[in-house]
């Protein structure tokens, strides 16, 4: 889902970027700072990087590493300042991509999305072979065929597939290349003419670009994010199929998702990990007039949650059952994973649980998102436990539950 793997990676420097008489000391200090950062001790890393930055103001490596550590503590303005210096000292694609995400986290979309376009100079983008030019954002698309490439994880694709609708309105024939897990989901969208998956032959196209380049190409700001929601379709047959699986009565039906991608989470610092133990949702089960439904595919849901069994998203295709089930829910409470993006894209009331170090897309200190108007964000404070955060969320829900509409 994220651009995290493209940025803020500590660099272990051993080459001579300092005066000869201080080389050994400086590199030892820099490596110590990198060691702190590697072990997620960002406070001590920042102390060392700041000291080195004062000693060697012309080192892009130090400014980059300082920006990395500041970002991990959600000090986005300070991070952007350091990364801007790194870009000025050495304008590499990695530096600009890192700077871009810090700016987007601050809500500075114009500078952020334009800077993110530097990733096209990275080897994996430069080596893309296409039978046509990359779209420049201004060339007319009427009666042209354009390929929109998915980029990042499933959540990224779901978030940015909304731009296919904008491109369709310009008169283009829209082809999207998406992960196989999203092929059926995207095939139901009326503004997408053709869906292909990676490693499949491409149809005839006149232009191509990435879905995640469209915010820059179309000049998206925080107030002009396309929010013609819902922008994903649901199979009516599956809506009818799953309706009998819900308990009858006027209870508030809450869908719960607690598990993000385990491999992805393990690569994140502890303050950025998203998954929660399912028992942590117990405070919601104790609220009156509520029923909890598990949106997870595994069968390890606690006894206070209802499950949908093995067929979920297996017989009818990935995410197809989940979206139909979401249609019947009044509220979805989820960690930051593809489920959150699906719920937001469908316009369903969603409470998103975020770690202290949330992804850049959720910006800083916001409890709403310009991308998903139906979503409310709940952020853990630094060192706050999930138990504390979810207990507070349950208290909030208890005060509003009587006034919430029932599906």
Beta strands, then each sheet from edge to edge (+ up, - down):
strand 1: 133-134
strand 2: 145-149
strand 3: 173-177
strand 4: 194-196
strand 5: 207-210
strand 6: 252-257
strand 7: 290-294
strand 8: 305-306
strand 9: 331-335
strand 10: 350-354
strand 11: 375-379
sheet 1: 1+ 5+ 2+ 3+ 4+
sheet 2: 8+ 7+ 6+ 9+ 10+ 11+
end
